């Protein structure tokens, strides 16, 4: 039998109150018993006046920030490579030459890219 909320997932338990079939994600196991979210909310509201908070399976903020920084770094690397291959390599040759020029005379590359050479 499949989960009532996620038909593509196999059911692993049923709610002891309403009998809904629950997948692993939907199942709330409280005191050794299986509940669906709505029945657990009703039960807790009756007893404690609050609802059950389920744990998020998503990525944390730190992981999202790290992924964003990696994407930004990859885009910057790609843009740098495109500038080198399209504009600089045909005129200045190898990357070593471009780096040497940047170290000794960075304004030369900037003037070249802005069209002032």
Order of alpha helices (4+ residues) and beta strands (2+ residues): beta-beta-beta-beta-alpha-alpha-alpha-alpha-alpha
